[in-house]
Structures are given as structure tokens and as C-alpha cells.
């Protein structure tokens, strides 16, 4: 029985396996459809033939051992030694089987749920779905090389991820409490457009006053309760206030435990030297990124955050680029919060103002500029974490260029070139010819569009209706 190697070794083996998934026939390919009670597997000799189309596997340790014995029998009969198993993550039901197979020496990879759904519809021309078809679909995707790395983090990182998920659920619950108060309960005090009188706001329990506007909060603290509230509404407010208090206490406890678990990690202190990254955001970045050694280039980390730029092009039309949002949403949220915090620094604030000036007239300019700063912070996270050196403010964001200049690339060098002047009509002036020769007169403008073309006189016709 093998032991599960560390993630650095596993990802190196994963890259070697993925590079040959589409070509090598010297391995067994196993697709496993995950379920709660019993899994269904399909066993293939890669790019050759199906050895077993439907192999049920109960979710028990004894069934796992029998399943592995069956795979070894197929491998020995086919004369291969390598076994690659693909699973589609379904909750956490796949973890026990994946760890068992890794401990036996098999390579376990993941297949994206979205990719599996798209490939399933084009697999055999039918719209149906079944467990054997899902296992067949996973084998097909493996032979196409569409596999993802299955990380098995150690104890500190695994605990950190578990606490981050718990913190996220608690924050979502707090947001739900705020929405219930502002959308459902607050309008029952009167027209929302008129605002709350101080006496009415004083009747709101103290934990819920944090959801009121700041001026109303200040007035409610000095006024005495003078509004008549029905007993049912008062009980509902009290119940919601108790729930908010309990959720806030849970968030504080989870954050305390989160910082305790993250403190021993070497990268935790390094990330906090970057502007805008505090203890909580730094712990979330550690949990979502995992280990920086898993990535060989920055573009992989940018795709993980969903900050890579995508665009749609067809024919001569090309759409505007946008971020893909295809990565981890919590990592993207943490970078956005870090960008908001970094703008308390004058240098980063000046950079955001330059990005806002570039997007004049765009109603989403602030959001886009903050996302762009978040991508810049991710680049700093990449550099600081890989180098092991703290952030140097002297190498922070460069001063924005003056709006009257633009940067053009000449070969491998960059130069600042003044923008060309334009005529009042928005066209570039014609270049002056050498010598005394005057430039040719511009050709008369032809009418364009329907409205101008309609003003042109129609050709005359003879009485017989023919053109002269």
C-alpha cells in the first residue's frame, strides 16, 4: 500500500500525465460517477476499447478494496501499470474514494461540472442522463485531456479552507438578516421615502440600528421611544435582533480561529505587507490559492481568480473585453476588498483616479477601476509569495501618465509620443508635400445615408418613361 505524496509531487505527476492523456495508450482510464450510496465506474484501455462499461462500487471500505482488485486485474490483463481515475465532484462524497485510490498509487483527477455537462449533450446525440452515461462521459473527457488537478492539502491548509467556508456562510446569513430588516420590516414603519423619525428609530432594537442610515442612527440614540409598534412586529424585531447578535458572535469567533490557524504559515505575514491586505483577507487568500508552488506562471493564478480577459469576435465585429468570472468567486471578492483598502494609500488612490479618468462617461467606472486594482494586487501577491520578500513600497504603483501623452512601442523600447493633432471635424490633417507644390484639393464629398441621398435630384426622364 502506497502513501499519499505531498501536493508538490502530485502536481508534477499530474502535469506529466495530462501531457500524454490524448496520445498514450499505455494506461487504464477509469471514469467514476459519484453518488451517495453507490458509485458507477467505466474502465477503458485508453484510446483502444472499453473493458467494463458499468461497474457498481458501493460507498464502503470493503467495496473500495474489491474495486481496486478489479482494476489491477484489468491492468494486468492489458499489460499496463498506470491507472488514471476521473471523478466529477459531487458535494464531498468523492473524497473518501479519491483518497483511497491515491493511497493505492492511482492518479485521481477532477473534471469540471460545466465541461462535463456540455460534453454529455454531444456524446451520443441524446438528451438523456444516467449514471453509466456519466461514467462514459468522464472517460471520454479524460481521453480528450480535459482534466483538472485534485489538490489534497495538508492539515493547516485544509483547516483554513474549512474555516473560510464557515466564515462565508456566516457572512451570507448576516446579509440575509440585513435584507429582511431593510426590505420586509422597515417599510412597515411608514413610507420609506420619508425616512424614520428619531422617535420611531428609537423603537428599533440596538443590534438592528446598524442597518439604518448614519443620520437616523445618530438621532435614534438621543431620542426616547415614542412610536407605537404592534406586538407581532415588536416580537419579530426582537427575534431578528437576537439572530443578528448570534451571527455577529459567530463571525467574531470564526475570525479569531482563522487567524490562529493562519498565523504559523510563512506566507501569512508576507501577504500582510501588501497595501489593503489585512489578517482576514490574507487568510482568505491563503485558503483560496493554496500553495504558490502549484502554479508555474501568473496567468494560471489570474484564471483561478477569474480575472483573465475574454472577448467575443465574429467576422469583422469584436466585442469589448471583460473579465471571465470563471474562477473562484471568494478569491475575487477578497481581492476587491483589498483594492478598496489599498486606496487609503495616496499612491494607490492616485492610480485609481487615473483609471477613473480613462473611463469617463462609464457608469461602472468605479467598479471596473477597483477590479483592475485587484488584478494588480494579485500580481503583487504572486511576486511577494514566490520571492519570499516583503512588499517594497518603492516598487509600488507607478505615477499615472499625463493625459496628453500616450505610450507607443517601437521594437522593444517604449517612448512617450504626443498624440497627433486633429482637425475640427475629427480627421487628421493631410501631410505637407515637400517643396512649393501645394497639396491636392480634396474631392467633393459624396452624400451618405438615406437622408442625404434623398436630397439629390432624380434624373430626368423622357415622356415615354425612358431615360434621355
C-alpha positions in Angstrom: 0.0 0.0 0.0 1.4 3.4 -1.0 1.2 6.6 0.9 -0.3 9.8 -0.5 2.6 12.0 -1.6 2.7 15.8 -1.0 1.0 18.1 -3.4 4.2 19.4 -4.9 5.0 15.8 -6.1 1.4 15.1 -7.1 1.1 18.2 -9.3 4.4 17.3 -11.0 3.0 13.9 -11.8 -0.3 15.4 -12.9 1.4 17.6 -15.5 3.3 14.6 -16.9 0.1 12.6 -17.1 -2.0 15.4 -18.6 0.6 16.0 -21.3 0.1 12.4 -22.6 -3.6 11.9 -22.0 -4.5 12.5 -25.6 -1.9 10.2 -27.1 -0.7 7.5 -24.8 -2.5 4.1 -24.8 -0.4 2.5 -22.1 -2.8 3.2 -19.2 -6.2 2.3 -17.9 -8.7 5.2 -18.0 -11.5 5.0 -15.3 -14.5 7.3 -15.2 -16.4 7.3 -11.9 -19.8 8.8 -11.5 -20.1 9.8 -7.8 -23.3 9.2 -5.8 -24.2 9.0 -2.1 -24.9 5.2 -1.8 -23.2 3.6 -4.8 -20.8 4.9 -7.5 -20.8 3.7 -11.1 -17.5 3.3 -13.0 -16.4 2.6 -16.5 -13.0 1.0 -17.3 -11.2 1.6 -20.6 -7.9 0.8 -22.1 -7.0 4.3 -23.3 -8.0 5.1 -26.9 -8.5 1.3 -27.6 -11.6 -0.4 -26.2 -14.0 -0.5 -23.3 -13.1 -3.2 -20.8 -16.1 -2.8 -18.5 -19.0 -0.5 -19.3 -20.8 -0.5 -16.0 -19.1 -1.4 -12.7 -21.1 -0.6 -9.5 -19.0 0.5 -6.5 -20.7 0.7 -3.1 -19.6 3.6 -0.8 -17.9 1.3 1.7 -14.3 0.4 2.5 -14.8 -3.3 1.6 -16.3 -2.3 -1.8 -13.3 0.1 -2.4 -10.9 -2.8 -1.9 -12.8 -5.0 -4.3 -12.9 -2.2 -6.8 -9.2 -1.8 -6.7 -8.6 -5.5 -7.1 -10.8 -5.4 -10.2 -8.8 -2.5 -11.6 -5.5 -4.4 -11.0 -6.9 -7.4 -12.8 -7.8 -5.4 -15.9 -4.4 -3.7 -15.8 -2.5 -7.0 -15.7 -4.6 -8.4 -18.5 -4.0 -5.4 -20.7 -0.3 -5.2 -19.8 -0.3 -1.7 -18.4 0.7 -0.3 -15.0 -0.7 3.2 -14.9 -4.3 3.9 -13.8 -5.9 7.3 -14.1 -9.3 7.8 -12.5 -11.6 10.8 -13.2 -14.3 12.0 -10.8 -16.9 14.8 -11.1 -17.0 16.4 -7.7 -20.4 15.9 -6.1 -20.5 17.5 -2.6 -17.9 15.7 -0.6 -19.0 12.1 -1.5 -16.0 11.7 -3.8 -13.3 12.4 -1.1 -13.2 9.0 0.6 -12.9 7.1 -2.7 -10.3 9.6 -4.1 -8.1 9.3 -1.1 -8.3 5.5 -1.1 -7.3 5.4 -4.8 -4.4 7.9 -4.3 -3.2 5.8 -1.4 -3.1 2.7 -3.7 -1.0 4.5 -6.3 -3.6 5.6 -8.8 -3.8 9.1 -10.3 -7.0 10.9 -9.4 -8.1 13.9 -11.4 -11.1 16.1 -11.5 -13.4 17.0 -14.4 -15.3 20.3 -14.4 -19.0 20.0 -13.9 -19.6 22.6 -16.6 -17.4 20.9 -19.1 -19.0 17.5 -18.3 -22.5 18.9 -18.9 -21.5 20.4 -22.3 -19.8 17.2 -23.4 -22.6 14.9 -22.2 -25.1 16.6 -24.6 -22.9 15.9 -27.7 -21.6 12.5 -26.6 -24.2 10.3 -28.3 -26.8 12.7 -29.7 -29.3 12.1 -26.9 -30.5 14.4 -24.1 -30.9 11.7 -21.5 -28.7 11.4 -18.4 -27.8 8.2 -16.4 -25.0 7.0 -14.2 -23.4 4.7 -16.8 -23.6 7.6 -19.4 -21.9 10.0 -16.9 -19.1 7.5 -16.3 -18.7 7.0 -20.1 -18.7 10.9 -20.4 -15.8 11.1 -17.9 -13.7 8.6 -19.7 -14.3 10.5 -23.0 -13.2 13.7 -21.4 -10.1 12.0 -20.0 -9.1 10.9 -23.4 -9.5 14.5 -24.6 -7.1 15.6 -21.9 -9.7 17.8 -20.1 -8.7 17.1 -16.6 -8.1 19.3 -13.5 -5.6 18.9 -10.6 -7.2 17.4 -7.5 -5.5 19.0 -4.5 -5.3 17.2 -1.2 -4.0 19.9 1.1 -2.3 19.2 4.5 -3.8 19.8 7.8 -3.2 23.6 8.3 -4.4 24.5 4.8 -7.4 22.1 5.0 -8.4 23.6 8.3 -8.0 27.1 6.9 -10.3 26.3 3.9 -12.9 24.8 6.2 -12.9 27.9 8.4 -13.1 30.2 5.4 -16.2 28.3 4.1 -17.7 28.6 7.6 -17.0 32.4 7.7 -18.5 32.8 4.3 -21.8 31.1 5.3 -22.0 33.2 8.5 -21.5 36.4 6.4 -24.2 35.3 4.0 -26.5 34.8 6.9 -25.8 38.3 8.3 -26.5 39.7 4.8 -29.8 37.9 4.8 -30.7 39.4 8.2 -30.0 42.9 6.9 -32.1 42.3 3.7 -35.0 41.0 5.8 -34.9 44.1 8.0 -34.5 46.7 5.2 -36.9 45.1 2.7 -39.6 43.5 4.9 -39.7 45.1 8.3 -38.5 48.7 7.8 -41.4 49.6 5.3 -43.9 48.7 8.0 -43.0 51.8 9.9 -44.2 54.1 7.1 -43.3 55.4 3.7 -39.6 54.6 3.1 -39.1 57.8 1.1 -39.9 59.9 4.2 -37.3 58.3 6.4 -37.7 57.3 10.0 -38.3 59.9 12.7 -35.9 59.7 15.7 -38.7 58.6 18.0 -39.6 55.7 15.6 -36.0 54.7 15.1 -35.5 54.6 18.9 -38.1 51.7 19.0 -35.8 49.6 16.8 -33.6 47.2 18.8 -30.0 48.3 19.1 -28.5 45.4 17.0 -30.7 46.4 14.1 -29.9 50.1 14.2 -26.6 49.4 12.5 -28.6 48.8 9.3 -30.1 52.3 9.4 -28.6 55.3 7.7 -26.0 57.1 9.8 -28.0 60.3 10.5 -31.0 58.3 11.6 -28.8 56.2 13.8 -27.4 59.3 15.5 -30.9 60.7 16.1 -32.2 57.5 17.5 -29.5 57.3 20.1 -30.6 60.6 21.7 -34.4 60.2 21.3 -36.8 58.3 23.5 -39.0 55.6 22.1 -42.4 57.2 21.2 -43.8 55.1 18.4 -46.5 52.6 18.9 -45.3 49.2 17.5 -47.7 46.2 17.3 -46.8 43.2 19.5 -46.2 41.0 16.5 -43.8 43.4 14.8 -42.0 44.0 18.1 -41.5 40.3 18.6 -40.3 39.9 15.1 -37.8 42.7 15.6 -36.6 41.2 18.8 -36.2 37.8 17.2 -34.2 39.2 14.3 -32.0 41.3 16.7 -31.2 38.1 18.6 -30.3 36.4 15.4 -28.1 39.2 14.3 -26.3 39.2 17.7 -25.7 35.4 17.4 -24.4 35.6 13.9 -22.1 38.5 14.7 -20.7 36.5 17.7 -20.1 33.5 15.3 -18.3 35.7 12.8 -16.0 37.1 15.6 -15.3 33.5 16.8 -14.5 32.2 13.4 -12.2 35.1 12.5 -10.3 34.5 15.8 -9.8 30.9 15.0 -9.0 31.7 11.4 -6.2 34.0 12.4 -4.8 31.4 14.9 -4.6 28.7 12.2 -3.1 31.1 9.6 -0.5 32.7 11.8 2.1 29.8 11.6 2.1 29.8 7.8 5.1 31.7 6.4 3.2 33.5 3.7 0.6 35.0 6.1 3.0 37.7 7.4 4.3 38.3 3.8 0.9 39.0 2.3 0.0 41.5 5.1 2.9 43.8 3.9 0.9 44.5 0.7 -1.4 47.5 0.9 -5.0 46.7 1.5 -4.4 43.1 2.7 -5.3 42.6 6.4 -5.4 39.5 8.5 -8.8 38.2 7.4 -8.3 39.0 3.7 -4.8 37.4 3.9 -6.2 34.2 5.4 -8.8 34.0 2.7 -6.1 34.5 0.0 -4.0 31.7 1.6 -7.0 29.3 1.7 -8.2 30.0 -1.9 -4.8 30.0 -3.6 -3.4 27.1 -1.6 0.3 26.8 -2.3 2.1 29.1 -4.7 4.3 26.2 -5.9 1.2 24.7 -7.6 1.4 27.4 -10.3 4.2 27.8 -12.9 3.1 31.2 -14.3 1.0 34.2 -13.3 -1.7 33.5 -15.9 -2.8 30.4 -14.1 -3.3 32.3 -10.9 -5.2 35.0 -12.8 -7.5 32.4 -14.3 -8.1 30.9 -10.8 -9.4 34.3 -9.7 -11.5 34.7 -12.8 -9.7 38.0 -13.7 -8.5 36.8 -17.2 -9.8 38.9 -20.1 -12.1 37.3 -22.6 -13.8 38.8 -25.7 -16.2 37.7 -28.4 -15.4 38.1 -32.0 -17.3 37.2 -35.2 -16.5 38.3 -38.7 -15.4 42.0 -38.6 -17.1 42.6 -35.2 -15.2 42.3 -32.0 -16.9 42.8 -28.6 -15.4 44.6 -25.7 -13.1 42.7 -23.4 -14.3 41.7 -19.9 -13.2 39.5 -17.1 -14.3 35.9 -17.3 -15.5 35.5 -13.7 -14.9 31.8 -14.2 -12.6 31.2 -11.2 -13.2 31.3 -7.5 -15.6 34.0 -6.5 -14.4 34.2 -2.9 -10.8 34.9 -4.1 -12.1 37.6 -6.5 -14.1 39.1 -3.6 -11.1 39.2 -1.3 -9.0 41.0 -4.0 -11.8 43.6 -4.5 -11.9 44.3 -0.7 -8.1 44.6 -0.7 -8.3 47.1 -3.6 -10.8 49.2 -1.6 -8.5 49.2 1.4 -5.4 49.9 -0.7 -6.9 53.1 -2.0 -6.5 54.7 1.5 -2.8 54.9 0.4 -2.3 58.2 -1.6 -0.3 56.4 -4.3 -2.9 53.8 -4.9 -5.7 56.4 -4.7 -3.9 58.4 -7.5 -3.8 55.3 -9.6 -7.5 54.7 -9.2 -8.2 58.3 -10.1 -6.2 57.8 -13.3 -8.2 54.7 -14.1 -11.4 56.6 -13.5 -10.3 59.4 -15.8 -9.7 56.8 -18.5 -13.3 55.7 -18.2 -15.2 59.0 -18.3 -18.9 58.5 -19.0 -19.0 54.9 -17.9 -21.4 54.4 -15.1 -19.5 51.3 -13.9 -16.1 53.1 -14.0 -15.5 52.9 -10.2 -16.3 49.1 -10.1 -14.0 48.5 -13.2 -11.2 50.6 -11.8 -11.3 48.7 -8.5 -11.3 45.3 -10.2 -8.3 46.4 -12.2 -6.5 47.4 -9.0 -7.5 44.0 -7.6 -5.7 42.3 -10.5 -2.7 44.5 -9.8 -2.7 43.3 -6.2 -2.9 39.7 -7.4 0.3 40.3 -9.4 1.9 41.6 -6.2 0.7 38.6 -4.2 2.3 36.4 -6.9 5.7 38.2 -6.7 5.8 38.6 -2.9 4.8 35.0 -2.2 7.2 33.4 -4.8 10.2 35.6 -3.8 9.6 35.3 -0.1 10.4 39.0 0.3 8.1 41.6 1.8 6.4 44.2 -0.3 8.6 47.2 -1.1 6.6 50.4 -1.3 9.3 52.0 -3.5 8.3 49.4 -6.2 4.6 50.2 -5.9 2.2 51.6 -8.5 3.9 54.0 -10.9 2.7 57.5 -11.3 0.0 57.8 -13.9 0.9 59.2 -17.3 -0.2 62.7 -18.2 -3.4 62.6 -20.3 -1.7 64.5 -23.1 0.7 61.6 -23.8 0.4 58.0 -24.7 2.8 55.2 -24.8 3.8 53.6 -28.1 6.0 50.6 -28.6 8.9 50.8 -31.0 10.6 47.4 -31.3 11.5 46.5 -27.7 11.6 50.1 -26.4 8.9 52.4 -25.3 8.7 56.1 -26.0 6.3 58.8 -25.0 4.8 60.4 -28.1 2.5 63.3 -28.1 -0.9 62.5 -29.7 -1.4 63.7 -33.3 -3.4 66.8 -33.7 -6.8 66.6 -35.4 -8.9 69.0 -37.4 -12.2 70.3 -36.1 -14.0 67.6 -38.0 -12.0 64.9 -36.1 -9.8 64.0 -39.1 -6.1 64.0 -39.2 -4.7 66.9 -41.3 -3.0 66.0 -44.6 0.8 65.8 -44.6 2.5 68.7 -46.3 4.2 67.8 -49.6 7.9 68.7 -50.0 8.8 71.8 -51.9 6.4 74.5 -53.1 3.9 72.0 -54.5 0.6 72.6 -52.8 -1.5 69.6 -51.7 -4.2 68.5 -54.0 -7.7 69.8 -53.4 -9.9 67.3 -51.6 -12.5 65.5 -53.7 -16.1 66.6 -53.2 -17.9 64.7 -50.5 -20.4 62.2 -51.7 -23.8 62.1 -50.0 -24.0 59.4 -47.4 -27.0 57.8 -45.7 -30.7 57.8 -46.7 -31.5 61.3 -45.6 -28.7 63.0 -47.6 -29.2 60.7 -50.6 -32.8 61.6 -50.7 -31.9 65.3 -51.3 -30.1 64.5 -54.6 -32.2 65.4 -57.6 -33.6 62.5 -59.5 -32.6 62.0 -63.1 -34.9 63.5 -65.8 -36.9 61.1 -68.0 -38.5 61.4 -71.4 -42.2 61.4 -71.9 -42.1 57.7 -72.8 -40.6 56.9 -69.3 -37.1 56.3 -70.6 -34.0 58.0 -69.5 -32.7 60.6 -72.1 
